Amino acid sequence: MATDYDAPRKNEEDINEDSIEELKARRSDKSSGVVDEDETEAAEGYELPGADLSGEELAVRVIPRQADEFTCGVCFLVHHRSQLAYEKNGVQVCTECE
């Protein structure tokens, strides 16, 4: 079956069904597809399991940078000297940021 792509896409019945008054009524009825829901209220009511960390205390031991480590000038992470890609103008760059 051949298809005429230049033919109008709507037939006469479709054109008559979409009257200008009906289209105006659809446009003025803005509340038809709108859902009134406060996003912050919905988020406050939802609680993840195990999410209450108010009683937890973090204890992290911070160790200063060692002699065989360097701070990357791009990502600012401390790496071992073996991950040094290059040093230019006093800025050391790791192999990941190279």
C-alpha positions in Angstrom: 0.0 0.0 0.0 1.4 3.3 -1.1 1.4 6.3 1.4 0.9 9.8 0.2 3.1 11.9 2.5 1.9 15.2 0.9 -1.7 14.5 1.9 -3.1 16.3 5.0 -2.6 14.4 8.2 -6.2 15.0 9.5 -9.3 13.9 7.8 -12.5 16.0 7.8 -13.9 14.3 11.0 -10.8 15.2 13.0 -10.9 18.8 11.9 -14.6 19.2 12.8 -14.0 17.6 16.3 -11.3 20.2 17.2 -13.4 23.3 17.1 -11.9 26.6 18.2 -14.1 26.8 21.2 -13.0 23.4 22.4 -9.4 24.3 22.0 -9.8 27.6 23.9 -11.6 25.7 26.7 -8.7 23.3 27.0 -6.2 26.1 27.1 -8.0 28.1 29.8 -8.4 25.0 32.0 -4.9 25.1 33.3 -5.6 23.1 36.5 -6.5 19.9 34.6 -3.0 18.5 34.5 -1.5 20.2 37.6 -0.9 18.4 40.8 -0.8 20.5 44.0 2.0 19.0 46.1 4.5 20.7 48.2 7.8 19.1 47.4 9.5 20.1 50.7 6.5 18.7 52.7 6.7 15.4 50.8 10.5 15.2 51.3 10.2 15.8 55.1 7.6 13.1 55.5 9.9 10.5 53.8 12.6 8.9 55.9 15.3 6.6 54.7 16.0 3.5 56.8 19.1 4.0 58.9 19.4 7.6 58.0 19.3 9.0 61.6 23.0 9.6 62.3 22.4 12.3 65.0 23.8 10.0 67.8 26.9 9.1 65.8 30.3 10.6 66.5 33.1 10.5 63.9 36.6 9.9 65.0 39.1 10.2 62.2 42.8 10.3 62.8 44.5 12.8 60.5 48.1 12.0 59.6 50.3 14.8 58.2 51.8 14.5 54.7 54.8 12.1 54.8 58.2 12.7 53.2 57.4 10.4 50.3 54.1 12.0 49.4 53.0 15.1 47.5 49.9 17.2 47.1 48.6 17.4 43.5 48.2 20.9 42.2 45.1 20.0 40.2 42.9 17.7 42.4 44.6 18.7 45.7 44.8 15.1 46.9 47.8 13.7 48.7 49.5 10.9 46.6 52.5 8.7 46.9 55.6 10.0 45.1 55.3 7.1 42.6 52.1 8.7 41.2 53.9 12.0 40.3 53.5 12.6 36.6 55.5 15.9 36.4 56.4 19.0 38.2 56.2 22.4 36.5 56.9 25.8 38.1 56.6 24.2 41.6 53.2 22.6 40.9 53.2 18.9 41.1 50.6 16.9 39.1 49.5 13.3 39.7 49.2 10.7 37.0 45.4 10.8 37.2 45.2 14.5 36.5 47.9 14.5 33.8 
